[in-house]
Amino acid sequence: MTALTVGGLLTALIILTANLYPWWTGGRELSKLSAFGKGFAGAACAAACPGGVLGWAHTHSGALANGAGERAGRAATGAPATASLTTGQLTGLGTTGAVIVVVVVFLVGLSYKAAGKNDKKRIIGGAVVGSILLLTAGVAGALVWLPGALNGVGDAVVAAVQGAGIL
């Protein structure tokens, strides 16, 4: 896993600000944040993956964010932005939870496909910000419950499909 730097955090904060500013100045309707939230939710689910394509994409998002943020920070201020932040990781995703992750990410993909131009940008922005911030100890710590919740939903789906408790 790539350790996130202050430059990577800068990248996430710029994208977050670009998504929150129109909401803040435009009446603060929660519906305006839904596209961003969908992307963030998809990224949070991907962050729970220990491997595979989703896990790989999440763990490598930091390297891209670090490079972009470090260049932007140095160009704008002249100060280095290479100091590392404390890393965090979501762990404990099981087989049944993985099924739910794939369904959630698939739903985010369907939402992206059906979205207009601006909402497509917001979905991608939410996914990028979520993936970057979930590399930090603070955000990963705040969502430490997510893998267990995904596993619980997956267990419930499997039990329902198998007829547990019905007969």
C-alpha positions in Angstrom: 0.0 0.0 0.0 1.2 3.5 -0.8 1.5 5.8 2.1 -0.5 9.0 1.5 1.5 12.2 1.6 0.4 15.7 2.4 0.4 16.2 -1.4 -2.1 13.3 -1.8 -4.2 14.9 0.9 -4.1 18.2 -1.1 -5.4 16.3 -4.2 -8.3 14.9 -2.2 -9.1 18.3 -0.6 -9.1 20.1 -3.9 -11.5 17.6 -5.5 -13.7 17.6 -2.3 -13.8 21.4 -2.4 -14.7 21.4 -6.1 -17.6 19.1 -5.3 -18.8 20.9 -2.1 -18.5 24.5 -3.3 -21.5 24.3 -5.7 -23.6 22.6 -3.1 -22.6 25.2 -0.4 -23.3 28.2 -2.6 -26.4 26.8 -4.3 -29.0 26.2 -1.6 -27.4 23.2 0.2 -29.8 20.6 -1.2 -28.7 17.1 -0.2 -29.7 15.8 -3.6 -26.8 17.8 -5.0 -24.4 15.6 -3.0 -25.9 12.3 -4.0 -23.7 11.7 -7.0 -20.6 12.4 -5.0 -21.9 10.2 -2.2 -22.4 7.3 -4.7 -18.8 7.5 -5.8 -17.6 7.8 -2.2 -19.7 4.7 -1.2 -18.3 2.7 -4.1 -14.7 3.7 -3.1 -15.4 2.8 0.5 -16.5 -0.7 -0.5 -13.5 -1.1 -2.8 -11.3 0.0 0.1 -12.6 -3.0 2.1 -11.3 -5.4 -0.5 -8.0 -7.1 0.4 -7.0 -7.7 -3.2 -8.5 -8.1 -6.7 -9.0 -5.3 -9.1 -11.0 -3.2 -6.6 -8.4 -3.6 -3.9 -5.5 -3.0 -6.3 -7.1 0.2 -7.6 -7.7 1.5 -4.1 -4.2 0.8 -2.8 -2.6 2.5 -5.9 -4.8 5.6 -5.8 -2.4 7.1 -3.3 0.5 7.1 -5.6 -1.4 9.0 -8.3 -2.8 11.5 -5.7 0.6 12.0 -4.1 2.3 12.8 -7.4 -0.4 15.3 -8.5 -0.7 16.9 -5.1 3.1 17.2 -4.5 3.6 18.9 -7.9 0.6 21.2 -7.4 1.7 22.1 -3.9 5.3 22.8 -4.8 4.2 24.8 -7.9 1.7 26.9 -6.0 3.7 27.5 -2.8 7.3 26.4 -3.3 7.0 24.2 -0.2 7.4 20.5 -0.3 4.3 18.3 0.3 6.1 15.0 0.7 5.5 14.3 4.4 3.7 11.0 4.9 0.4 10.7 6.8 -0.5 7.8 9.1 -1.9 5.0 7.0 -5.1 3.1 7.7 -6.8 0.1 6.1 -10.2 -1.6 6.3 -9.8 -5.3 7.0 -12.0 -8.3 7.6 -14.1 -8.5 4.4 -15.3 -12.1 4.0 -16.7 -14.0 1.0 -20.3 -13.0 1.5 -19.3 -9.4 2.1 -17.3 -9.4 -1.2 -20.5 -10.3 -3.0 -22.2 -7.2 -1.6 -19.1 -5.1 -2.6 -19.4 -6.2 -6.2 -23.1 -5.4 -6.3 -22.6 -2.0 -4.8 -19.7 -1.1 -7.2 -21.9 -2.4 -10.1 -24.7 -0.2 -8.9 -22.4 2.8 -8.8 -21.3 1.9 -12.4 -24.9 1.8 -13.5 -25.5 5.2 -11.8 -22.5 6.6 -13.7 -23.7 5.3 -17.0 -27.2 6.8 -16.5 -25.9 10.2 -15.1 -25.6 13.4 -16.9 -22.2 15.1 -17.6 -21.9 17.0 -14.3 -23.1 14.0 -12.2 -20.6 11.7 -13.9 -17.8 14.1 -12.8 -19.2 14.1 -9.2 -19.4 10.3 -9.1 -15.8 10.1 -10.2 -14.8 12.8 -7.7 -16.5 11.0 -4.9 -14.7 7.8 -5.8 -11.3 9.5 -6.0 -11.8 11.4 -2.7 -13.1 8.3 -1.0 -10.3 6.1 -2.2 -7.6 8.6 -1.3 -9.0 9.5 2.2 -9.5 5.8 3.1 -5.8 5.4 2.9 -5.5 7.5 6.1 -5.8 6.2 9.6 -8.5 8.7 10.5 -11.0 8.0 7.8 -10.3 4.2 7.7 -10.7 4.2 11.5 -14.1 6.0 11.2 -15.3 3.3 8.8 -13.8 0.3 10.6 -17.3 -1.0 10.9 -17.9 -1.3 7.2 -16.4 -4.7 6.4 -18.4 -6.3 9.2 -21.6 -4.6 7.9 -20.9 -5.8 4.4 -20.3 -9.3 5.7 -23.5 -9.2 7.7 -25.6 -8.1 4.7 -23.9 -10.8 2.6 -24.6 -13.4 5.3 -28.3 -12.3 5.4 -28.6 -12.6 1.6 -27.0 -16.0 1.5 -29.3 -17.2 4.4 -32.4 -15.9 2.6 -31.4 -17.5 -0.7 -30.8 -20.8 1.1 -34.1 -20.6 2.9 -32.7 -20.4 6.4 -35.4 -19.6 8.9 -38.2 -19.8 6.3 -39.1 -23.4 6.7 
